[in-house]
Amino acid sequence: MAVKGLMDFLKASPSAFHAIENLTKILDENGFTRLRESAKWELQKGGKYYVTRNLSSVIAFTVPEGSLDSIRICASHSDSPVFKIKENAELEVRGKYVQLNTERYGGMIFSTWLDRPLSVAGRVLVKGEKGIETRLVNIDKDMLVIPNVAIHMNRTVNDGYKFNAQTDLMPLYGDMRSKGAFRKQIAEAVGAEEKDVLGSDLFLYSRVAPSVWGANGEFVSAGRLDDLECAYATMMGFVDAKPVNGMPVCAVFDNEEVGSTTKQGADSSFLTDVLKRAFYALNLDEEAFMRAAASSMMLSCDNAHAMHPNHPEFSDATNNVQMNGGIVIKESANQKYTSDGASKAMLRAILDKANVPYQFFANRSDMLGGGTLGNISNSHFSLNTVDIGLAQLAMHSSYETAGTEDVGHMINCARAFYNADLKCVTDGQYDIG
């Protein structure tokens, strides 16, 4: 089942850097060539290429053997809400304990990080023989815990207690014998001297392993399902697709959980930089690029809220979704999602033709939902876009739940989308091949 591949991917991807490294391994295994942004690009028809930025975002594309008259993009994100470790990490507590000094990244559910084994992963920048080198690190053992306060000392903990990120959520690293050990431990893990570590981006992650469960094995629970489930599934559909015309693109951006306003986020020039350079390297001009853009389409892929078994009233009365129900097509009147009548119609025609199940999501009319990367990316590269995802529970928990069948549905969706010969005949009229 596709869910086994997803679980292996999640376990091997404790940070955005590891997720992108593992996605590029999939690309390498499928014959893709890595391009450097700082080098001249020489592309060929039928060629398969990818580019990384910051080692936490990737854009992959294939040059068609046929006409390059459209672009079809699946976009997702590599990051999840976590705790980031500050530079001077060690905190001493009254001469008894050593904690790590962290700050929150994104909007996580605080309580789900307490009383479970945690560890550290990310990247380390090291002074090497030829300059500064990046090395990924994953301390693959139970290393930290954020301990709860006993109910005898906090009688209001079950009455809507408000956790404070500074005072309640610092992870315990060790007793005073561990003082000064953290930087040394990280340096040793990447094969460097402590003095040669010049920088790092290190994050906590939960050590609780992915699990398939339920009466019939219908659910999968893991950390970082939002949004690595979509990143993995769209990449698998991308490498399996065999389009004749148009350029298929698979983009996985970083920093969606904190607004996307980084050089490697969806609110950057990364996507347009790559696409325009690809066109220019193929001796196609700006006019050709703009014509192709007019016939292009993007799937903004980010998971959606399944109807909650304990709180079905939080879902819309007629547009609530279920796990294992297929692709979730999301819509919002205030344009938090990019889906509109035209983009929904195009995607539905593609999914119907490929026999991929789908369902519709909208927020309750008295509830504001979160946005995602589709409308952010559209401010830089405007094209028909539809926001989709897979239904899940406990979004932004350290341990989320989704349906085991839906991974395969998203792979099939991405493959069918890339294989569709999509064209805009005129404004308001579309040919999906």
Residue pairs with C-beta under 8 A, 6 or more apart in sequence:
1 404
1 407
1 408
2 233
2 236
2 407
2 408
2 411
3 212
3 220
3 404
3 405
3 407
3 408
5 232
5 236
5 407
6 210
6 220
6 229
6 232
6 233
6 407
7 210
7 212
7 220
7 222
9 19
9 22
9 228
9 232
10 210
10 222
10 223
10 224
10 225
10 228
10 232
11 209
11 210
11 222
12 18
12 22
13 19
13 22
13 224
13 228
14 119
14 121
14 138
14 203
14 205
15 82
15 121
15 122
15 123
15 136
15 138
15 203
15 205
16 56
16 78
16 79
16 80
16 254
17 55
17 56
17 121
17 122
17 123
17 136
17 201
18 121
18 136
18 138
19 78
19 224
19 228
19 231
19 252
20 52
20 55
20 56
20 57
20 58
20 78
20 252
20 254
21 55
21 136
23 58
23 78
23 231
23 232
23 235
23 252
24 34
24 50
24 52
24 58
26 235
26 236
26 239
27 34
27 48
27 50
27 58
27 60
27 235
27 239
28 34
30 48
30 239
31 48
32 48
32 49
32 50
32 60
32 239
33 47
33 48
33 49
33 50
34 49
34 50
34 51
34 52
35 41
35 49
35 50
35 51
36 51
37 51
37 53
37 273
41 49
41 277
41 278
41 281
42 281
43 49
43 63
43 278
43 281
43 282
44 63
45 63
45 64
45 65
45 282
46 62
46 63
46 64
46 65
47 62
47 63
48 60
48 61
48 62
48 63
49 60
49 61
49 62
49 63
49 278
50 58
50 59
50 60
50 61
51 58
51 59
51 60
51 274
52 58
53 59
53 263
53 264
53 270
54 254
54 262
54 263
54 264
55 123
55 134
56 78
56 79
56 254
56 255
56 264
57 78
57 251
57 252
57 253
57 254
57 264
57 265
57 270
58 250
58 251
58 252
59 249
59 250
59 251
59 252
59 270
59 271
59 274
60 235
60 238
60 249
60 250
60 251
61 247
61 248
61 249
61 250
61 274
61 275
61 278
62 243
62 247
62 248
63 247
63 278
63 282
64 243
64 244
64 245
64 246
64 247
65 244
66 244
66 245
66 246
67 245
67 246
68 245
68 246
68 247
68 279
68 282
68 284
68 288
68 292
69 245
69 246
69 291
69 292
69 295
69 423
70 245
70 246
70 247
70 292
70 295
70 296
70 297
70 422
70 423
70 424
71 246
71 247
71 249
71 275
71 292
71 293
71 296
71 297
71 383
72 243
72 246
72 247
72 248
72 249
72 296
72 297
72 298
72 417
72 418
72 420
72 422
73 249
73 250
73 251
73 271
73 296
73 297
73 298
73 299
73 383
74 234
74 237
74 238
74 249
74 250
74 251
74 298
74 299
74 301
74 414
74 417
74 418
75 251
75 252
75 253
75 266
75 271
75 298
75 299
75 300
75 301
75 373
75 374
75 377
76 227
76 230
76 231
76 234
76 251
76 252
76 253
76 301
76 302
76 373
77 227
77 231
77 252
77 253
77 254
77 255
77 256
77 257
77 266
77 302
77 373
78 227
78 228
78 231
78 252
78 253
78 254
79 105
79 106
79 227
79 254
79 255
79 256
79 257
79 258
80 106
80 223
80 224
80 226
80 227
80 228
80 257
80 396
81 104
81 105
81 106
81 107
81 108
81 257
81 396
82 104
82 105
82 106
82 108
82 203
82 204
82 205
83 102
83 103
83 104
83 105
83 108
83 113
83 169
83 171
83 203
83 204
84 102
84 103
84 104
84 105
84 201
84 202
84 203
84 204
85 100
85 101
85 102
85 120
85 122
85 200
85 202
85 203
85 204
86 101
86 102
86 103
88 101
89 100
89 101
89 182
89 183
89 202
90 98
90 99
90 100
90 101
90 173
90 179
90 180
90 182
91 98
91 99
91 100
91 101
91 170
92 98
92 176
92 179
93 99
95 176
96 175
96 176
97 172
97 173
97 174
97 175
97 176
98 172
98 173
98 174
98 175
98 176
98 178
98 179
98 181
98 182
99 170
99 171
99 172
99 173
100 144
100 170
100 171
100 173
100 182
101 170
102 169
102 170
102 171
102 204
103 165
104 165
104 169
105 203
105 257
105 258
106 257
106 258
106 396
107 257
107 396
108 396
108 397
108 398
109 394
109 396
109 397
109 398
110 163
110 165
110 168
110 169
111 163
112 394
112 397
112 398
112 399
113 146
113 169
113 204
113 206
113 398
114 146
114 147
114 148
114 169
115 145
115 146
115 147
115 148
116 145
116 206
116 207
116 208
116 398
117 142
117 143
117 144
117 145
117 206
117 207
117 208
118 142
118 143
118 144
118 145
118 146
118 171
118 204
118 205
118 206
118 207
119 138
119 139
119 140
119 141
119 142
119 143
119 144
119 204
119 205
119 207
120 137
120 138
120 139
120 143
120 144
120 186
120 202
120 203
120 204
120 205
121 136
121 137
121 138
121 139
121 202
121 203
121 205
122 136
122 137
122 200
122 201
122 202
122 203
123 134
123 135
123 136
123 137
123 200
123 201
123 202
124 134
124 135
124 136
124 137
124 186
124 187
124 190
124 192
124 197
124 199
124 200
124 202
125 132
125 133
125 134
125 135
125 197
125 198
125 199
125 200
126 132
126 133
126 134
126 135
126 190
126 192
126 196
126 197
126 198
127 133
127 196
127 197
127 198
128 196
132 198
135 190
135 191
135 192
136 190
137 186
137 189
137 190
137 202
138 189
139 185
139 186
139 189
142 207
143 173
144 171
144 172
144 173
144 204
145 171
145 172
146 169
146 170
146 171
146 172
147 172
148 157
149 157
149 168
151 157
151 158
154 161
163 169
171 204
173 182
174 181
183 194
183 197
184 194
186 197
186 200
186 202
187 193
187 194
187 196
187 197
190 197
205 223
205 224
206 223
206 398
206 399
208 223
208 398
208 399
209 222
210 220
210 221
210 222
210 223
211 220
211 221
211 222
212 219
212 220
212 404
213 219
213 220
213 221
217 404
218 323
218 324
218 403
218 404
218 405
219 323
219 401
219 402
219 403
219 404
220 401
220 402
220 403
220 404
220 407
221 399
221 400
221 401
221 402
222 399
222 400
223 398
223 399
223 400
224 400
225 303
225 392
225 400
225 401
225 402
226 302
226 303
226 392
226 395
226 396
226 400
227 256
227 301
227 302
227 303
227 389
229 303
229 390
229 392
229 402
229 406
229 407
229 410
230 301
230 302
230 303
230 389
230 390
230 410
231 252
231 301
232 407
233 301
233 390
233 407
233 410
233 411
233 414
234 250
234 299
234 301
234 410
234 411
234 414
235 250
235 252
236 411
236 414
237 410
237 411
237 412
237 413
237 414
237 415
237 416
237 417
237 418
238 248
238 250
238 414
238 415
238 418
240 411
240 415
241 248
241 414
241 415
241 418
241 419
242 419
243 418
243 419
243 420
243 421
244 421
245 421
246 292
246 295
246 421
246 422
247 275
247 278
247 292
248 418
249 275
250 414
251 270
251 271
253 260
253 264
253 265
253 266
253 270
253 373
253 377
254 262
254 264
254 265
255 261
255 262
255 264
255 265
256 265
256 266
256 302
256 372
256 373
259 265
259 267
260 266
260 267
260 268
260 373
260 376
261 267
261 268
262 268
263 270
264 270
265 373
265 376
266 373
266 376
266 377
267 376
267 377
267 379
267 380
268 380
269 380
271 377
271 380
271 381
272 380
272 381
275 289
275 381
276 286
276 289
279 285
279 288
279 289
279 292
293 381
293 382
293 383
294 383
294 424
295 422
295 423
295 424
296 383
296 384
296 422
297 343
297 346
297 383
297 384
297 385
297 386
297 417
297 422
298 374
298 377
298 378
298 383
298 384
298 385
298 386
299 347
299 385
299 386
299 388
299 413
299 414
299 417
300 337
300 338
300 372
300 373
300 374
300 375
300 377
300 385
300 386
300 387
300 388
301 388
301 389
301 410
302 372
302 373
302 374
302 387
302 389
303 328
303 389
303 390
303 391
303 392
303 395
303 402
304 321
304 328
304 330
304 361
304 389
304 390
304 391
304 392
305 314
305 315
305 321
305 361
305 369
305 391
305 392
305 393
305 395
306 321
306 322
306 323
306 391
306 392
306 393
306 402
307 314
307 315
307 320
307 321
307 322
308 314
308 315
308 393
312 320
314 364
314 367
315 321
315 364
316 361
316 362
316 363
316 364
316 365
317 364
319 331
319 360
319 361
319 362
320 361
321 328
321 359
321 360
321 361
321 391
322 359
322 391
322 403
323 390
323 391
323 392
323 393
323 401
323 402
323 403
323 406
324 391
324 403
324 404
324 405
324 406
325 357
325 359
325 391
325 403
325 406
326 356
326 357
326 358
326 359
326 406
326 409
327 351
327 356
327 357
327 358
327 359
327 388
327 389
327 390
327 409
327 410
327 413
328 358
328 359
328 360
328 361
328 388
328 389
328 390
328 391
329 339
329 344
329 347
329 348
329 358
329 359
329 360
329 361
329 386
329 387
329 388
330 337
330 339
330 360
330 361
330 362
330 387
330 388
330 389
331 337
331 339
331 340
331 344
331 360
331 361
331 362
331 387
332 339
332 362
332 363
332 369
335 375
336 368
336 369
336 370
336 371
336 372
336 375
337 369
337 371
337 372
337 374
337 375
337 387
338 374
338 375
338 378
338 385
338 386
338 387
339 385
339 386
339 387
342 384
342 428
342 430
343 384
343 385
343 386
344 386
345 430
346 384
346 386
346 422
346 430
346 432
347 358
347 386
347 388
347 417
348 358
349 432
350 416
350 417
350 420
350 422
350 432
351 357
351 358
351 413
351 416
353 416
353 420
353 432
354 412
354 413
354 415
354 416
356 409
356 412
356 413
356 416
357 409
358 413
359 391
361 389
361 391
363 369
372 387
374 385
374 386
374 387
375 385
377 385
378 385
384 424
388 413
390 402
390 403
390 406
390 407
390 409
390 410
391 402
391 403
391 406
392 400
392 401
392 402
392 403
393 400
393 401
393 402
394 400
394 401
420 432
420 433
421 431
421 432
421 433
422 430
422 431
422 432
422 433
423 430
423 431
423 433
424 430
424 431
425 431
